[in-house]
Amino acid sequence: MNYDVKDIKLAKEGALRIEWANQNMPVLNRIQKRFAKEKPLKGIRIGACLHVTTETASLMKTLKAGGATVALCASNPLSTQDDAAASLAKHDKIPVYAIKGENHKTYYAHINAILDAKPHFTMDDGADLVSVLHTKRKDLLADVRGGTEETTTGIIRLRSMAADGVLKYPIIAVNDAQTKHFFDNRYGTGQSTIDGIIRATNRLLAGSYFVVCGYGWCGRGVAMRARGLGANVIVTEVDPLPALEAVMDGFTVMTIRKAARIGDFFCTLTGDINVIRKEHFTIMKDGAIVANSGHFNVELDLDGLQKIAKSRRIIRTFVEEFTLKDGRRINILGEGRLINLAAAEGHPSSVMDMSFANQALSIEYMVKLKKPLDKDVYPVPEKIDKMIAKEKLTAMGMTIDRLTAEQKKYLASWEMGT
Ligand SMILES: NC(=O)c1ccc[n+]([C@@H]2O[C@H](COP(=O)([O-])OP(=O)(O)OC[C@H]3O[C@@H](n4cnc5c(N)ncnc54)[C@H](O)[C@@H]3O)[C@@H](O)[C@H]2O)c1
């Protein structure tokens, strides 16, 4: 079996950390037990391009338990946990191609290595795997039956492929499941992004001005947690609705041009390009700390910053200090890549439990379909979403009320009024 990991000797440490993460993934564990018995994925080849973390390791083991042949590469050059990658290769005999800090060429060589295994299903996070398959490896498309997509940015790319009529197989939008983005994007990104910023800088958030760009699911989570640590949170938006929501949630909303002069910390979570640009870096305070937690490293205009800087140096792991001509310093965290995975460990396993339960069950759903779906982007079936929520609550020891017969009737009727 081939693999490309940083150091296979890290496998022992990785196995322990995978075990630790797995302790908080009860829903996925139940699926894994059932898969091991029923083997619903027997004979199926899955090519996965995901953040290679301890939680992803649990998903890979689950798919393998279900009878699938799995190959895994990284969905971001900086998000790989090298010990988890080594453990999967050594102990689970899963071909893993992922090295933290891999360059652009290696990143794509690793994606191609996954495609060489001729997957029947793709499991993507950001749609890079799907994109390579549809542009450079079209010869393999005939074998592909379907795929899943983990994140908002990937779904945007896939919907645009479907709209242009170029998407060649059906994809399930795992990100859009309620048991995914309500929890993973909000509470997962909220906690882990703050964790990444703190691990990278060890700076105090209390009393600081913390600018959150984008008040979507991820931005809400980060704003909520930054406030919890005592920061004065400022939100920037381009859509009046989430902007209004931020105001009513008690945050100050202003343009990035205005916020740029005030912020001590900045974090982009928009899925958009060049959200913080040269003209904003130019007016930032000395020592400003700037991070991104959106999927791609395009949210910060680092080329523009380079143009106005007279020097740059790595001052601390994951902190690059750019000094402007007048001596002001701007600190960029984790090369502008998603900071929760670059400088911390990504989402806590408890939320990945639900995201990856959606992944595993969506693949099983597609495998079992009698008639294949059309070449489009589909939601996770509601039945799966609800079942995951129910199982998560049960695992947390919570029970909820059931509708009485009278309530069911009332909620389905229109006759009863004042
Ligand atoms: N770091 C992680 O682990 C992680 C986890 C989940 C999602 N993501 C990524 O985070 C990004 C955001 O995801 P989401 O689910 O919150 O998306 P979302 O669509 O819910 O929210 C994005 C928000 O950004 C706003 N926006 C767009 N352009 C903007 C601009 N120029 N300035 C200010 N606001 C702008 C939009 O109006 C929207 O409200 C995506 O790239 C997604 O893939 C990262």
Ligand as a Chemical Component Dictionary entry (heavy atoms), coordinates in Angstrom:
data_LIG
# 
_chem_comp.id                   LIG 
_chem_comp.type                 NON-POLYMER 
_chem_comp.pdbx_formal_charge   0 
_chem_comp.three_letter_code    LIG 
# 
loop_
_chem_comp_atom.comp_id 
_chem_comp_atom.atom_id 
_chem_comp_atom.alt_atom_id 
_chem_comp_atom.type_symbol 
_chem_comp_atom.charge 
_chem_comp_atom.model_Cartn_x 
_chem_comp_atom.model_Cartn_y 
_chem_comp_atom.model_Cartn_z 
_chem_comp_atom.pdbx_ordinal 
LIG N1  N1  N 0  -12.775 27.233 9.582  1  
LIG C1  C1  C 0  -13.565 26.201 9.461  2  
LIG O1  O1  O 0  -13.329 25.148 10.023 3  
LIG C2  C2  C 0  -14.801 26.317 8.651  4  
LIG C3  C3  C 0  -15.938 25.542 8.973  5  
LIG C4  C4  C 0  -17.086 25.690 8.204  6  
LIG C5  C5  C 0  -17.098 26.569 7.130  7  
LIG N2  N2  N 1  -15.952 27.272 6.834  8  
LIG C6  C6  C 0  -15.886 28.228 5.718  9  
LIG O2  O2  O 0  -16.168 29.523 6.260  10 
LIG C7  C7  C 0  -16.735 30.354 5.254  11 
LIG C8  C8  C 0  -18.072 30.914 5.749  12 
LIG O3  O3  O 0  -18.979 29.830 5.928  13 
LIG P1  P1  P 0  -20.452 30.068 6.517  14 
LIG O4  O4  O 0  -21.063 28.726 6.633  15 
LIG O5  O5  O -1 -20.425 30.991 7.687  16 
LIG O6  O6  O 0  -21.097 30.851 5.248  17 
LIG P2  P2  P 0  -22.404 31.765 5.241  18 
LIG O7  O7  O 0  -22.810 31.831 3.824  19 
LIG O8  O8  O 0  -23.372 31.318 6.287  20 
LIG O9  O9  O 0  -21.849 33.218 5.708  21 
LIG C9  C9  C 0  -20.960 34.005 4.985  22 
LIG C10 C10 C 0  -21.336 35.465 5.291  23 
LIG O10 O10 O 0  -20.309 36.320 4.789  24 
LIG C11 C11 C 0  -20.917 37.478 4.251  25 
LIG N3  N3  N 0  -19.992 38.126 3.302  26 
LIG C12 C12 C 0  -19.714 37.802 2.017  27 
LIG N4  N4  N 0  -18.803 38.657 1.505  28 
LIG C13 C13 C 0  -18.501 39.541 2.491  29 
LIG C14 C14 C 0  -17.639 40.658 2.584  30 
LIG N5  N5  N 0  -16.901 41.070 1.536  31 
LIG N6  N6  N 0  -17.575 41.335 3.776  32 
LIG C15 C15 C 0  -18.324 40.963 4.830  33 
LIG N7  N7  N 0  -19.171 39.909 4.796  34 
LIG C16 C16 C 0  -19.257 39.205 3.645  35 
LIG C17 C17 C 0  -22.193 36.940 3.586  36 
LIG O11 O11 O 0  -23.139 37.993 3.396  37 
LIG C18 C18 C 0  -22.637 35.903 4.615  38 
LIG O12 O12 O 0  -23.527 36.454 5.577  39 
LIG C19 C19 C 0  -16.832 29.460 4.012  40 
LIG O13 O13 O 0  -15.671 29.640 3.235  41 
LIG C20 C20 C 0  -16.867 28.064 4.592  42 
LIG O14 O14 O 0  -16.480 27.093 3.659  43 
LIG C21 C21 C 0  -14.823 27.184 7.576  44 
# 
loop_
_chem_comp_bond.comp_id 
_chem_comp_bond.atom_id_1 
_chem_comp_bond.atom_id_2 
_chem_comp_bond.value_order 
_chem_comp_bond.pdbx_ordinal 
LIG N1  C1  SING 1  
LIG C1  O1  DOUB 2  
LIG C1  C2  SING 3  
LIG C2  C3  SING 4  
LIG C2  C21 DOUB 5  
LIG C3  C4  DOUB 6  
LIG C4  C5  SING 7  
LIG C5  N2  DOUB 8  
LIG N2  C6  SING 9  
LIG N2  C21 SING 10 
LIG C6  O2  SING 11 
LIG C6  C20 SING 12 
LIG O2  C7  SING 13 
LIG C7  C8  SING 14 
LIG C7  C19 SING 15 
LIG C8  O3  SING 16 
LIG O3  P1  SING 17 
LIG P1  O4  DOUB 18 
LIG P1  O5  SING 19 
LIG P1  O6  SING 20 
LIG O6  P2  SING 21 
LIG P2  O7  DOUB 22 
LIG P2  O8  SING 23 
LIG P2  O9  SING 24 
LIG O9  C9  SING 25 
LIG C9  C10 SING 26 
LIG C10 O10 SING 27 
LIG C10 C18 SING 28 
LIG O10 C11 SING 29 
LIG C11 N3  SING 30 
LIG C11 C17 SING 31 
LIG N3  C12 SING 32 
LIG N3  C16 SING 33 
LIG C12 N4  DOUB 34 
LIG N4  C13 SING 35 
LIG C13 C14 SING 36 
LIG C13 C16 DOUB 37 
LIG C14 N5  SING 38 
LIG C14 N6  DOUB 39 
LIG N6  C15 SING 40 
LIG C15 N7  DOUB 41 
LIG N7  C16 SING 42 
LIG C17 O11 SING 43 
LIG C17 C18 SING 44 
LIG C18 O12 SING 45 
LIG C19 O13 SING 46 
LIG C19 C20 SING 47 
LIG C20 O14 SING 48 
# 
